[in-house]
Amino acid sequence: MEQWLNDTFPVAVWEKKFFEIKKMQLKREEERKLEAMREEQERILEELAEQWLSNNAKKLYIYIRYKIALEVKKDMEERPKYAGKSFPFITNMRYATVVMRDDFFIFNKASENQFE
């Protein structure tokens, strides 16, 4: 059998095929290693993001409410129906923070740069 293979396919062809296959195998192994590294890095980033969100959930909630309050205030001031009318609860929202305590929200005056 070996004699027939050597007669049918010269040694140079076998060597060429061997090195091509070896090169492809090394390339596949390198790709697997890179993919494993990417997956590990993604997992670490996801864990860090989840940890940050869990540690800063209240701050994020307060910041989002603050930004929404600014948008509501701006909308109320721009509408002609409400122009010139006083809305102290909206006007003062620019300097307000929301503190969560159980199910109640308490508005406290704060500086503008608190959220920056």
C-alpha positions as CSV (number, residue, x, y, z in Angstrom):
1,M,0.0,0.0,0.0
2,E,2.8,2.4,1.0
3,Q,4.6,1.5,-2.3
4,W,1.5,2.3,-4.3
5,L,1.1,5.7,-2.5
6,N,4.7,6.6,-3.1
7,D,4.4,5.6,-6.8
8,T,1.1,7.4,-7.3
9,F,1.9,10.6,-5.4
10,P,5.5,11.8,-5.3
11,V,7.1,12.7,-1.9
12,A,7.2,16.4,-2.8
13,V,3.3,16.4,-3.1
14,W,3.0,14.7,0.3
15,E,5.4,17.1,1.9
16,K,3.5,20.0,0.3
17,K,0.1,18.7,1.6
18,F,1.6,18.0,5.0
19,F,2.9,21.6,5.4
20,E,-0.4,23.1,4.1
21,I,-2.4,21.0,6.6
22,K,-0.1,21.9,9.4
23,K,-0.3,25.6,8.5
24,M,-4.1,25.4,8.5
25,Q,-4.2,23.6,11.8
26,L,-1.9,26.2,13.4
27,K,-4.1,28.9,12.0
28,R,-7.3,27.3,13.4
29,E,-5.7,26.8,16.8
30,E,-4.6,30.5,16.8
31,E,-8.2,31.5,15.9
32,R,-9.6,29.4,18.7
33,K,-7.2,31.0,21.2
34,L,-8.1,34.5,20.0
35,E,-11.8,33.6,20.3
36,A,-11.4,32.3,23.8
37,M,-9.5,35.5,24.8
38,R,-12.3,37.6,23.3
39,E,-15.0,35.7,25.1
40,E,-13.1,36.0,28.4
41,Q,-12.6,39.7,27.9
42,E,-16.3,40.1,27.1
43,R,-17.3,38.1,30.2
44,I,-15.1,40.3,32.4
45,L,-16.5,43.5,30.8
46,E,-20.1,42.3,31.4
47,E,-19.3,41.5,35.0
48,L,-17.7,44.9,35.6
49,A,-20.7,46.6,33.9
50,E,-23.2,44.7,36.0
51,Q,-21.2,45.4,39.1
52,W,-21.0,49.1,38.3
53,L,-24.8,49.3,37.6
54,S,-25.6,47.5,40.8
55,N,-23.4,49.8,42.8
56,N,-24.6,53.0,41.1
57,A,-28.3,52.1,40.4
58,K,-29.6,54.9,42.6
59,K,-27.3,57.5,41.3
60,L,-28.1,56.5,37.7
61,Y,-31.9,56.7,38.5
62,I,-31.5,60.1,40.1
63,Y,-29.4,61.4,37.1
64,I,-32.0,60.1,34.6
65,R,-34.8,61.8,36.6
66,Y,-32.8,65.0,36.7
67,K,-32.3,65.0,32.9
68,I,-36.0,64.3,32.3
69,A,-37.0,67.1,34.7
70,L,-34.8,69.5,32.7
71,E,-36.5,68.4,29.4
72,V,-39.9,68.8,30.9
73,K,-39.0,72.2,32.2
74,K,-37.7,73.2,28.8
75,D,-40.8,71.9,27.0
76,M,-43.1,73.7,29.5
77,E,-41.3,77.0,28.9
78,E,-41.3,76.7,25.1
79,R,-45.1,76.0,24.8
80,P,-47.1,79.2,24.2
81,K,-49.9,77.9,26.4
82,Y,-47.7,77.9,29.4
83,A,-45.5,80.9,28.6
84,G,-45.3,83.5,31.4
85,K,-46.9,81.2,33.9
86,S,-45.1,80.2,37.0
87,F,-44.4,76.5,37.7
88,P,-42.2,76.5,40.8
89,F,-42.0,72.7,41.0
90,I,-40.6,72.7,37.5
91,T,-38.5,75.8,37.7
92,N,-36.8,74.5,40.8
93,M,-36.2,71.1,39.3
94,R,-33.1,72.5,37.7
95,Y,-31.5,72.4,41.1
96,A,-33.2,69.4,42.5
97,T,-32.1,65.9,43.2
98,V,-34.4,63.0,44.0
99,V,-33.5,60.8,47.0
100,M,-35.2,57.4,47.1
101,R,-36.5,56.4,50.6
102,D,-38.8,53.3,50.5
103,D,-41.5,54.4,48.1
104,F,-41.3,58.2,48.7
105,F,-39.3,60.7,46.7
106,I,-37.9,63.7,48.5
107,F,-36.7,66.7,46.5
108,N,-33.6,68.4,47.9
109,K,-31.8,71.4,46.5
110,A,-28.4,70.6,45.1
111,S,-25.7,72.2,43.0
112,E,-25.9,71.8,39.2
113,N,-22.5,70.2,38.9
114,Q,-23.4,67.4,41.2
115,F,-24.2,65.2,38.2
116,E,-21.2,66.1,36.1
